[in-house]
């Protein structure tokens, strides 16, 4: 599982002193090479940076590293970099104070950390140093970073080319706080082993001794401060491993749930943020490595435990039940900042297939108003691969308080946007300062009195005052949908302005007002007398939510000829002795068109001469289509007969 590196050096000896000198030189270079390898090929698996306030401006900084024992030996000292905007970066050295083999082994198995024959080996190394962090201008913070983590172990499957990528860890420290800060302390180790095709649960379980609120989220593993490492194809920060169910993280407890579908070695980076009075004061990255193998072993099942509230002086005891369908023995452990000084965890019974225990806590005034996370771990003893599960819950300590509730002032999310707001107030009014813990849809969390930018849904809040009195309530943020337009277009015909657009608003809240191309508002979405072109329709509902759509009107092509029927043919007589031509009224044709007639013309002369004249009538419609007909006009000449008279004799 953990990788093995074998360094082979071949030196060809000769008998001459000159060659022996060359060998000595080559040997020196090899030692230099090995020294570099010892620094940069340690195969880092996970870890985090934490700090503890001592006095004045001094803090104890602690670096935890989990090493793959198939890699080369880790140095006894490591460096961290300190930076802040406007200040040159510097570094300081931490010395190793402990080294622990944390390999999960079955009876008879050997760890790679102690034997080359071991099948797997993982070590936890703790490095510490005391460092002074003077206050910074503009309420700035220091970033403490581990930048020398090259390289990650090649066994990783969810990151691209992991063996050539560094492991970058960082935490922020604000030296300007009136009450100095201690970073969260992660109680569970960052390496765990699971079986494929089985539901899996793991939690970092961080504890903040200052009582600051913690928020957990998944982030992208880094190679340096600005270099997110690319995931394997198909994976992402929200889906960092191959799982049949979504990979989820509880923002309040840090509990991570998934169902791995295949053998894999996955890196998860968990961002743990600190909030004090609703203001973010610090953050740290805890990097985990999950080893998943094929196995028929089914992990134990823990009975879920709801969130707990206990008053000062009261004794809270929570029964823990675990079962194993494979009838394996179960080892129960608990992780919490309350253990072992303020709380106890006792294993009551452990038989094949079942185990039980009890977590007990009697809070004092020192715990008043604080919330503590407790994680119960259950591991079976099947070999060669054991299975593990966990469940996490929060315990909040309150004082002896009157019945307390929470009132809300809320506004809906309008126009389909994340624009809702909510403000919580303890009722009856409590004693300041207050702590607010919100949860909502899609993993939403917040720690201030007023929350904004809300999508629609239910939001729950817990308000804790200085006495430890607790008020809880849930508010629904309504939704005013975005307005959309559904419309139909009637195209124009015959090159006329007779097109139309008819639209209806969908979503939002009536009444609506409509406007075409920036024109006047109207209450009905019907627009007529439109010609060829593109038109923009805007709609606004009663909440001011708006929508817009664009429509195009096309003037349909007209190729139909108009019809024309000529007037009846005309025949007239004329005496040549009186005129050579004649003016006639020849009538008008009958015309029609599917669009409209634009003109009717004829080629008739002003005066018709004797004989036959063909008059051509031409009709043209608005589309330019033409048709003709011919009218025959005949002018006949008549010879006037002379009277016959008798000659005189």
C-alpha positions as CSV (number, residue, x, y, z in Angstrom):
1,X,0.0,0.0,0.0
2,X,2.8,2.4,0.9
3,X,5.4,2.7,-1.8
4,X,8.9,1.5,-1.6
5,X,12.0,3.2,-3.1
6,X,15.3,1.3,-3.5
7,X,18.4,3.4,-4.2
8,X,21.1,1.4,-6.0
9,X,24.7,2.6,-6.4
10,X,27.1,0.8,-8.6
11,X,30.8,1.7,-8.3
12,X,33.4,0.0,-10.5
13,X,36.7,-0.3,-8.5
14,X,40.1,0.0,-10.1
15,X,43.5,-0.7,-8.7
16,X,45.0,2.7,-9.2
17,X,45.2,5.4,-6.6
18,X,43.9,7.9,-9.2
19,X,40.8,5.8,-9.7
20,X,40.4,5.5,-5.9
21,X,40.4,9.3,-5.7
22,X,37.7,9.4,-8.4
23,X,35.7,6.9,-6.3
24,X,36.0,9.1,-3.3
25,X,34.8,12.1,-5.3
26,X,31.9,10.1,-6.7
27,X,31.0,8.8,-3.3
28,X,30.9,12.4,-2.0
29,X,28.5,13.4,-4.8
30,X,26.3,10.4,-4.0
31,X,26.1,11.4,-0.4
32,X,25.0,14.9,-1.5
33,X,22.4,13.3,-3.8
34,X,21.1,11.1,-0.9
35,X,20.9,14.2,1.3
36,X,18.7,15.9,-1.2
37,X,16.5,12.8,-1.6
38,X,16.1,12.6,2.2
39,X,14.7,16.2,2.2
40,X,12.5,16.1,-0.9
41,X,11.2,12.5,-1.2
42,X,9.6,11.9,2.1
43,X,6.2,10.9,0.7
44,X,3.9,13.1,2.8
45,X,0.4,11.7,3.5
46,X,-1.3,14.4,5.6
47,X,-1.1,16.8,8.5
48,X,-1.8,20.3,9.8
49,X,-0.2,23.3,11.5
50,X,-1.6,24.5,14.9
51,X,-0.5,27.0,17.5
52,X,-0.9,27.7,21.2
53,X,-0.7,31.1,22.9
54,X,1.9,31.3,25.6
55,X,2.4,34.9,26.8
56,X,3.1,38.3,25.4
57,X,3.5,37.8,21.7
58,X,4.9,34.3,21.9
59,X,3.2,31.2,20.5
60,X,4.1,27.5,20.4
61,X,3.7,26.4,16.8
62,X,3.2,22.7,16.1
63,X,3.5,20.9,12.8
64,X,2.0,17.4,12.4
65,X,3.1,15.3,9.5
66,X,2.0,11.8,8.5
67,X,4.7,10.0,6.5
68,X,4.4,6.9,4.2
69,X,7.2,4.7,5.6
70,X,7.9,3.3,2.2
71,X,9.5,6.6,1.5
72,X,12.9,7.8,2.8
73,X,13.5,8.9,6.4
74,X,12.0,12.2,7.4
75,X,14.4,14.8,8.8
76,X,14.5,15.6,12.5
77,X,13.8,19.3,11.8
78,X,11.6,21.1,9.3
79,X,10.9,24.7,8.4
80,X,7.8,26.8,8.2
81,X,7.3,30.0,6.3
82,X,5.7,33.1,7.8
83,X,4.2,35.8,5.7
84,X,1.8,38.8,5.8
85,X,0.8,41.4,3.2
86,X,3.4,44.1,3.1
87,X,6.0,42.1,5.1
88,X,8.8,40.1,3.6
89,X,8.4,36.3,4.1
90,X,10.7,34.6,6.6
91,X,11.2,31.1,7.9
92,X,11.9,29.4,11.2
93,X,12.9,25.8,12.2
94,X,10.8,23.3,14.2
95,X,12.4,20.3,15.9
96,X,10.8,16.9,16.1
97,X,9.4,16.1,19.5
98,X,7.7,12.8,18.8
99,X,7.6,10.0,16.3
100,X,4.8,7.4,16.4
101,X,4.0,4.4,14.3
102,X,0.2,4.8,13.6
103,X,-0.1,1.8,11.2
104,X,-3.4,-0.2,11.8
105,X,-2.1,-3.8,12.1
106,X,-3.6,-7.2,12.6
107,X,-2.0,-9.7,15.0
108,X,1.2,-11.1,13.5
109,X,1.5,-8.2,10.9
110,X,4.6,-6.0,10.8
111,X,4.7,-2.3,10.0
112,X,6.8,-1.1,7.1
113,X,8.0,1.6,9.6
114,X,9.9,-1.1,11.6
115,X,10.5,-3.8,9.1
116,X,11.2,-3.9,5.4
117,X,8.8,-6.9,5.2
118,X,5.9,-4.9,6.4
119,X,3.0,-4.5,4.0
120,X,2.1,-1.0,5.1
121,X,3.6,1.7,7.3
122,X,2.6,5.2,8.4
123,X,4.3,7.4,11.0
124,X,3.1,10.5,12.8
125,X,5.8,13.1,13.3
126,X,5.3,16.2,15.6
127,X,7.5,19.2,15.3
128,X,7.4,22.2,17.6
129,X,9.0,25.6,18.0
130,X,8.3,28.8,20.0
131,X,7.9,31.9,17.8
132,X,7.1,35.6,18.4
133,X,4.3,37.2,16.4
134,X,4.2,41.0,16.9
135,X,0.9,42.8,16.3
136,X,0.2,43.9,12.7
137,X,-1.2,47.1,11.3
138,X,-4.7,47.2,9.9
139,X,-5.7,44.1,12.0
140,X,-3.7,41.9,9.7
141,X,-2.9,38.2,10.1
142,X,0.1,36.0,9.6
143,X,0.0,33.0,7.3
144,X,2.1,30.1,8.6
145,X,2.8,27.6,5.9
146,X,4.6,24.3,5.3
147,X,6.1,24.7,1.8
148,X,8.7,22.0,1.8
149,X,6.4,19.0,1.5
150,X,7.8,17.5,-1.6
151,X,6.6,15.1,-2.5
152,X,3.3,13.4,-2.0
153,X,3.2,9.6,-2.0
154,X,2.7,8.0,-5.5
155,X,-0.1,5.8,-4.1
156,X,-2.6,8.7,-4.3
157,X,-5.2,8.1,-7.0
158,X,-7.5,11.1,-6.9
159,X,-4.8,13.7,-7.8
160,X,-2.9,13.9,-11.1
161,X,0.8,13.0,-10.9
162,X,0.9,13.1,-7.1
163,X,4.5,11.9,-6.8
164,X,5.7,15.1,-8.3
165,X,3.4,17.4,-6.3
166,X,4.2,19.1,-2.9
167,X,1.9,19.0,0.1
168,X,1.2,22.6,1.1
169,X,-0.3,23.2,4.6
170,X,-1.2,26.6,6.1
171,X,-2.9,28.3,9.0
172,X,-3.6,31.9,9.9
173,X,-2.8,33.7,13.1
174,X,-4.3,37.0,14.1
175,X,-1.9,38.6,16.7
176,X,-4.1,41.7,17.3
177,X,-7.0,40.1,19.2
178,X,-7.6,41.4,22.7
179,X,-8.1,37.8,23.9
180,X,-5.3,35.9,22.2
181,X,-6.3,33.0,20.0
182,X,-5.4,29.3,20.2
183,X,-5.9,27.5,16.9
184,X,-8.2,24.5,16.8
185,X,-6.7,21.2,17.7
186,X,-7.5,18.2,15.5
187,X,-8.1,15.1,17.7
188,X,-8.4,12.4,15.1
189,X,-5.4,11.3,13.0
190,X,-5.5,12.3,9.3
191,X,-5.0,8.8,7.8
192,X,-7.8,6.2,7.8
193,X,-8.6,2.9,6.1
194,X,-11.9,1.8,4.7
195,X,-13.5,-0.9,2.6
196,X,-15.0,-0.3,-0.8
197,X,-18.7,-0.5,-1.5
198,X,-19.5,0.1,2.2
199,X,-20.8,3.3,3.8
200,X,-17.9,5.2,5.4
201,X,-17.8,8.0,8.0
202,X,-14.9,9.9,9.3
203,X,-14.4,13.2,11.2
204,X,-11.3,15.3,12.0
205,X,-13.0,16.3,15.3
206,X,-11.4,19.6,16.1
207,X,-11.5,21.3,19.5
208,X,-11.1,25.0,20.2
209,X,-10.1,25.7,23.8
210,X,-11.2,29.4,23.4
211,X,-14.8,28.3,22.6
212,X,-14.7,29.8,19.1
213,X,-17.2,28.5,16.7
214,X,-15.7,26.1,14.0
215,X,-16.9,25.6,10.5
216,X,-15.7,22.8,8.2
217,X,-15.6,22.6,4.4
218,X,-13.8,20.7,1.7
219,X,-11.2,22.6,-0.3
220,X,-8.8,21.8,-3.1
221,X,-5.4,20.3,-2.0
222,X,-2.5,22.7,-2.8
223,X,1.0,22.3,-4.1
224,X,1.8,25.8,-3.0
225,X,0.0,28.9,-1.9
226,X,-1.5,29.5,-5.4
227,X,-1.4,26.1,-7.0
228,X,-4.4,23.9,-6.6
229,X,-3.5,20.4,-7.7
230,X,-5.7,19.0,-10.5
231,X,-8.0,16.1,-9.6
232,X,-8.1,12.9,-11.6
233,X,-10.6,13.0,-14.4
234,X,-14.2,12.9,-13.1
235,X,-13.3,14.1,-9.6
236,X,-13.5,17.6,-8.1
237,X,-13.4,19.4,-4.8
238,X,-17.1,18.6,-4.1
239,X,-16.6,15.0,-5.4
240,X,-13.0,14.2,-4.4
241,X,-13.2,10.4,-4.5
242,X,-15.2,7.7,-6.4
243,X,-18.3,7.3,-4.3
244,X,-21.8,5.8,-4.9
245,X,-23.2,8.6,-2.7
246,X,-22.4,12.3,-2.5
247,X,-19.3,13.1,-0.5
248,X,-20.8,15.4,2.2
249,X,-19.3,17.2,5.2
250,X,-21.2,18.5,8.2
251,X,-20.2,22.2,8.5
252,X,-20.8,22.1,12.3
253,X,-19.2,18.8,13.3
254,X,-16.9,18.0,10.4
255,X,-18.4,14.6,9.9
256,X,-17.7,13.3,6.4
257,X,-19.9,10.7,4.7
258,X,-19.3,8.7,1.5
259,X,-19.6,5.2,0.0
260,X,-16.4,4.4,-1.9
261,X,-17.0,2.3,-5.1
262,X,-13.5,1.0,-5.8
263,X,-10.0,0.7,-4.3
264,X,-8.4,4.1,-4.1
265,X,-6.1,6.4,-2.1
266,X,-7.8,9.8,-1.8
267,X,-6.5,13.1,-0.4
268,X,-9.1,15.3,1.3
269,X,-8.3,18.8,2.4
270,X,-10.6,20.2,5.1
271,X,-10.7,23.9,5.8
272,X,-11.5,24.6,9.5
273,X,-12.5,28.2,10.1
274,X,-12.7,30.0,13.5
275,X,-15.4,32.5,14.3
276,X,-15.7,34.7,17.4
277,X,-18.8,36.7,17.8
278,X,-19.7,36.0,14.2
279,X,-16.3,37.4,12.9
280,X,-13.8,35.1,11.3
281,X,-10.5,35.2,13.2
282,X,-8.6,32.3,11.8
283,X,-8.4,29.3,9.6
284,X,-6.3,26.2,9.1
285,X,-6.1,23.4,6.5
286,X,-6.2,19.8,7.8
287,X,-5.1,17.3,5.1
288,X,-6.3,13.7,5.3
289,X,-5.5,10.6,3.3
290,X,-8.1,7.8,3.0
291,X,-7.0,4.3,2.0
292,X,-9.8,2.2,0.5
293,X,-9.5,-1.5,-0.4
294,X,-11.7,-4.3,-1.7
295,X,-13.1,-6.3,1.1
296,X,-16.2,-8.2,2.1
297,X,-16.0,-6.8,5.6
298,X,-18.9,-4.6,6.6
299,X,-18.1,-1.8,9.0
300,X,-19.8,-1.6,12.4
301,X,-23.0,0.4,12.7
302,X,-23.3,3.2,15.4
303,X,-26.7,4.4,16.6
304,X,-26.9,8.0,15.6
305,X,-26.8,10.5,18.4
306,X,-28.8,13.8,18.2
307,X,-27.4,17.2,19.2
308,X,-27.3,17.7,23.0
309,X,-28.0,20.6,25.3
310,X,-27.1,20.4,29.0
311,X,-27.3,22.9,31.8
312,X,-24.5,23.7,34.2
313,X,-24.3,21.2,37.1
314,X,-26.5,18.6,35.3
315,X,-25.1,15.2,34.5
316,X,-25.4,14.2,30.9
317,X,-24.8,10.6,30.1
318,X,-25.3,9.3,26.5
319,X,-25.5,5.5,25.8
320,X,-23.4,4.4,22.8
321,X,-24.5,1.3,20.9
322,X,-22.5,-0.4,18.0
323,X,-23.3,-3.6,16.1
324,X,-21.3,-5.6,13.5
325,X,-23.2,-7.8,11.0
326,X,-20.0,-9.9,10.5
327,X,-20.0,-10.7,14.2
328,X,-16.5,-9.1,14.6
329,X,-15.3,-7.7,17.9
330,X,-15.7,-3.9,18.0
331,X,-13.4,-1.4,19.6
332,X,-15.1,1.8,20.7
333,X,-13.2,5.1,21.3
334,X,-14.2,8.7,21.8
335,X,-12.6,11.9,20.7
336,X,-13.5,15.3,22.2
337,X,-11.9,18.3,23.7
338,X,-13.8,17.4,26.9
339,X,-11.9,14.2,27.3
340,X,-10.4,13.3,29.6
341,X,-10.5,16.2,32.0
342,X,-14.1,17.2,31.9
343,X,-15.9,14.1,30.6
344,X,-15.6,10.3,30.6
345,X,-16.1,7.6,28.1
346,X,-16.5,4.1,29.4
347,X,-16.8,0.9,27.4
348,X,-19.5,-1.1,29.1
349,X,-19.6,-4.3,27.1
350,X,-17.8,-5.8,24.0
351,X,-18.8,-9.2,22.6
352,X,-18.6,-10.5,19.1
353,X,-21.0,-8.4,17.0
354,X,-21.9,-5.8,19.6
355,X,-20.3,-3.2,21.9
356,X,-21.7,-0.5,24.1
357,X,-20.3,2.4,26.0
358,X,-21.3,5.6,27.9
359,X,-20.2,9.2,27.4
360,X,-20.8,11.3,30.5
361,X,-20.3,15.0,31.1
362,X,-21.2,17.3,34.0
363,X,-20.5,20.9,32.9
364,X,-19.3,23.5,35.3
365,X,-19.6,27.3,35.0
366,X,-16.3,27.3,33.0
367,X,-18.2,25.4,30.2
368,X,-21.1,27.8,30.2
369,X,-22.2,28.9,26.7
370,X,-19.7,26.6,24.9
371,X,-20.4,24.0,22.3
372,X,-18.3,20.9,22.1
373,X,-18.0,18.2,19.4
374,X,-17.8,14.6,20.4
375,X,-16.9,11.8,17.9
376,X,-17.4,8.2,18.6
377,X,-15.3,5.8,16.6
378,X,-16.0,2.1,16.1
379,X,-13.5,-0.3,14.5
380,X,-13.9,-4.1,14.1
381,X,-11.1,-6.6,14.2
382,X,-11.5,-8.4,10.9
383,X,-8.2,-9.2,9.2
384,X,-6.4,-8.4,7.0
385,X,-8.6,-5.4,6.6
386,X,-10.5,-3.9,9.5
387,X,-13.5,-1.6,9.0
388,X,-14.1,1.7,10.8
389,X,-17.1,4.0,11.2
390,X,-17.9,7.1,13.3
391,X,-20.6,9.4,14.4
392,X,-20.3,13.0,15.7
393,X,-22.6,15.2,17.7
394,X,-22.4,18.6,19.5
395,X,-23.0,19.2,23.2
396,X,-24.0,22.8,24.1
397,X,-23.8,24.0,27.7
398,X,-26.5,26.4,29.0
399,X,-27.2,28.1,32.3
400,X,-30.3,27.8,34.4
401,X,-32.5,29.9,32.1
402,X,-36.1,30.9,31.6
403,X,-37.8,29.4,28.6
404,X,-36.1,31.1,25.8
405,X,-37.0,31.5,22.1
406,X,-35.9,33.4,19.1
407,X,-37.7,36.0,17.0
408,X,-36.9,36.7,13.4
409,X,-37.1,39.6,11.0
410,X,-36.8,38.1,7.5
411,X,-37.1,39.1,3.8
412,X,-37.7,36.6,1.0
413,X,-35.3,35.6,-1.7
414,X,-36.6,37.7,-4.7
415,X,-36.4,37.3,-8.4
416,X,-34.9,33.8,-8.2
417,X,-31.8,35.2,-6.6
418,X,-30.0,34.4,-3.3
419,X,-31.2,37.7,-1.8
420,X,-33.1,36.7,1.3
421,X,-32.2,38.0,4.8
422,X,-32.8,36.9,8.4
423,X,-32.1,38.5,11.7
424,X,-32.4,36.6,15.0
425,X,-33.1,38.1,18.4
426,X,-33.4,36.1,21.7
427,X,-36.8,36.3,23.3
428,X,-36.9,37.3,26.1
429,X,-33.9,39.5,25.7
430,X,-30.8,37.7,27.0
431,X,-27.5,39.0,28.3
432,X,-24.8,40.1,25.8
433,X,-22.6,38.9,24.3
434,X,-24.5,36.5,22.1
435,X,-23.3,33.6,20.0
436,X,-25.2,32.7,16.9
437,X,-25.0,29.4,15.0
438,X,-27.0,29.1,11.8
439,X,-27.6,26.1,9.5
440,X,-29.6,26.0,6.3
441,X,-30.0,24.4,2.8
442,X,-27.0,23.0,0.9
443,X,-24.7,23.0,3.9
444,X,-25.2,26.7,4.8
445,X,-23.6,27.8,8.0
446,X,-23.1,31.3,9.6
447,X,-22.2,32.8,13.0
448,X,-23.6,36.3,13.0
449,X,-26.9,37.8,14.1
450,X,-28.0,38.8,10.6
451,X,-27.5,36.6,7.6
452,X,-27.8,37.7,4.0
453,X,-27.6,36.4,0.5
454,X,-30.0,33.6,1.3
455,X,-31.7,31.2,-1.1
456,X,-35.2,30.1,-0.2
457,X,-35.6,27.3,2.4
458,X,-35.6,26.7,6.1
459,X,-32.8,28.2,8.3
460,X,-32.3,27.1,11.9
461,X,-30.5,29.2,14.5
462,X,-29.2,28.6,18.0
463,X,-28.6,31.7,20.1
464,X,-26.5,31.5,23.2
465,X,-26.1,34.4,25.6
466,X,-23.5,35.2,28.2
467,X,-25.4,33.1,30.8
468,X,-25.4,30.1,28.5
469,X,-29.1,30.4,27.9
470,X,-30.1,28.9,24.6
471,X,-32.8,29.9,22.2
472,X,-33.6,27.9,19.1
473,X,-35.9,28.5,16.2
474,X,-36.3,28.0,12.5
475,X,-37.4,30.6,9.9
476,X,-38.6,29.9,6.4
477,X,-37.2,32.2,3.7
478,X,-39.8,32.4,1.0
479,X,-39.1,32.7,-2.7
480,X,-40.2,35.2,-5.2
481,X,-39.5,33.5,-8.5
482,X,-37.7,35.1,-11.3
483,X,-40.1,36.5,-14.0
484,X,-39.9,34.8,-17.4
485,X,-41.7,35.5,-20.6
486,X,-43.5,33.0,-22.8
487,X,-44.5,34.5,-26.2
488,X,-45.8,33.8,-29.7
489,X,-45.0,35.7,-32.9
490,X,-47.3,36.4,-35.8
491,X,-45.1,37.3,-38.8
492,X,-45.9,40.3,-41.0
493,X,-47.2,39.6,-44.5
494,X,-47.1,41.5,-47.7
495,X,-44.3,43.8,-46.5
496,X,-46.9,45.5,-44.3
497,X,-46.7,46.3,-40.6
498,X,-49.3,43.7,-39.6
499,X,-47.1,41.4,-37.4
500,X,-47.8,40.9,-33.7
501,X,-46.1,39.7,-30.5
502,X,-48.2,38.2,-27.7
503,X,-46.4,37.5,-24.4
504,X,-47.4,36.1,-20.9
505,X,-45.3,36.4,-17.7
506,X,-44.5,33.2,-15.9
507,X,-43.2,33.3,-12.3
508,X,-43.0,36.4,-10.1
509,X,-46.0,38.0,-8.6
510,X,-48.8,39.7,-10.6
511,X,-49.7,42.4,-11.7
512,X,-47.1,42.8,-14.4
513,X,-46.2,45.6,-16.7
514,X,-44.8,45.1,-20.2
515,X,-42.8,47.3,-22.5
516,X,-41.7,46.9,-26.1
517,X,-38.3,48.3,-27.2
518,X,-38.2,50.8,-24.3
519,X,-41.6,52.2,-25.1
520,X,-44.4,53.0,-22.7
521,X,-45.6,50.4,-20.1
522,X,-48.8,48.5,-20.6
523,X,-50.7,46.0,-18.5
524,X,-51.3,43.5,-21.4
525,X,-48.5,41.8,-23.3
526,X,-50.0,42.2,-26.7
527,X,-48.1,44.3,-29.3
528,X,-49.5,44.7,-32.8
529,X,-48.9,46.6,-36.1
530,X,-45.3,45.4,-36.2
531,X,-43.2,45.1,-39.3
532,X,-40.1,43.1,-40.1
533,X,-37.4,43.3,-37.4
534,X,-36.2,42.3,-33.9
535,X,-38.1,43.4,-30.8
536,X,-37.2,43.3,-27.1
537,X,-40.0,42.8,-24.5
538,X,-39.4,43.7,-20.8
539,X,-41.7,42.6,-18.0
540,X,-41.6,43.8,-14.3
541,X,-43.7,42.2,-11.5
542,X,-45.1,43.8,-8.4
543,X,-41.9,43.0,-6.5
544,X,-39.7,44.7,-9.0
545,X,-38.4,41.4,-10.5
546,X,-37.8,41.7,-14.1
547,X,-37.5,39.5,-17.2
548,X,-36.6,40.1,-20.8
549,X,-37.1,38.2,-24.1
550,X,-36.2,39.0,-27.7
551,X,-38.5,38.1,-30.6
552,X,-38.0,38.5,-34.4
553,X,-40.8,39.3,-36.8
554,X,-40.2,38.2,-40.4
555,X,-42.2,39.7,-43.3
556,X,-43.3,36.6,-45.2
557,X,-42.6,36.5,-48.9
558,X,-45.5,37.1,-51.4
559,X,-45.2,35.6,-54.9
560,X,-48.9,35.4,-55.7
561,X,-49.9,37.5,-58.7
562,X,-52.9,39.8,-58.4
563,X,-55.9,39.0,-60.5
564,X,-57.3,41.3,-63.2
565,X,-60.4,41.2,-65.4
566,X,-60.5,43.8,-68.2
567,X,-63.5,45.8,-69.1
568,X,-65.6,44.5,-71.9
569,X,-64.4,45.0,-75.5
570,X,-65.7,48.2,-77.1
571,X,-66.8,48.8,-80.7
572,X,-67.7,52.2,-82.0
573,X,-68.4,53.8,-85.3
574,X,-67.1,57.1,-86.5
575,X,-67.6,59.2,-89.6
576,X,-64.3,60.1,-91.2
577,X,-65.8,63.2,-92.5
578,X,-66.1,64.5,-89.0
579,X,-63.0,63.2,-87.2
580,X,-60.0,60.9,-87.6
581,X,-60.0,59.7,-83.9
582,X,-62.3,59.4,-81.1
583,X,-62.2,59.9,-77.3
584,X,-63.8,57.0,-75.5
585,X,-64.5,56.0,-71.9
586,X,-63.4,52.4,-71.9
587,X,-64.2,51.6,-68.2
588,X,-62.0,50.1,-65.5
589,X,-60.8,46.5,-64.9
590,X,-61.8,44.4,-61.8
591,X,-58.6,43.7,-59.7
592,X,-57.9,41.9,-56.5
593,X,-54.8,40.7,-54.5
594,X,-54.1,38.5,-51.5
595,X,-52.1,41.4,-50.0
596,X,-53.1,44.7,-51.5
597,X,-53.1,46.3,-55.0
598,X,-50.6,49.1,-55.4
599,X,-51.4,50.4,-58.9
600,X,-53.4,49.7,-62.0
601,X,-52.2,51.3,-65.3
602,X,-53.1,51.0,-69.0
603,X,-51.5,51.9,-72.3
604,X,-54.6,53.4,-73.9
605,X,-54.2,56.5,-76.1
606,X,-56.0,59.7,-75.3
607,X,-57.9,59.4,-78.6
608,X,-58.6,56.1,-80.3
609,X,-57.9,56.1,-84.0
610,X,-60.0,54.2,-86.5
611,X,-59.3,50.6,-86.5
612,X,-58.5,48.2,-83.6
613,X,-56.5,49.2,-80.5
614,X,-55.5,46.6,-77.9
615,X,-55.4,48.3,-74.5
616,X,-53.1,46.4,-72.1
617,X,-54.1,46.8,-68.4
618,X,-51.3,46.1,-65.8
619,X,-52.0,45.6,-62.1
620,X,-49.1,45.6,-59.5
621,X,-49.5,44.6,-55.9
622,X,-47.5,45.8,-52.9
623,X,-45.0,43.0,-53.3
624,X,-44.3,43.9,-56.9
625,X,-46.2,41.0,-58.4
626,X,-47.9,42.0,-61.7
627,X,-50.6,40.6,-64.0
628,X,-52.1,41.9,-67.2
629,X,-55.2,41.7,-69.4
630,X,-56.1,43.1,-72.9
631,X,-59.2,45.1,-73.9
632,X,-60.1,45.3,-77.5
633,X,-61.3,48.8,-78.7
634,X,-62.5,49.0,-82.3
635,X,-63.3,52.2,-84.1
636,X,-65.2,51.7,-87.3
637,X,-65.5,54.3,-90.1
638,X,-68.8,54.8,-91.8
639,X,-69.2,56.2,-95.4
640,X,-72.1,58.6,-95.6
641,X,-74.3,57.9,-98.7
642,X,-75.1,60.9,-101.0
643,X,-78.7,61.5,-102.0
644,X,-79.5,60.6,-105.6
645,X,-81.0,63.5,-107.7
646,X,-82.5,63.5,-111.2
647,X,-80.7,65.3,-113.9
648,X,-82.6,68.1,-115.6
649,X,-83.5,67.4,-119.0
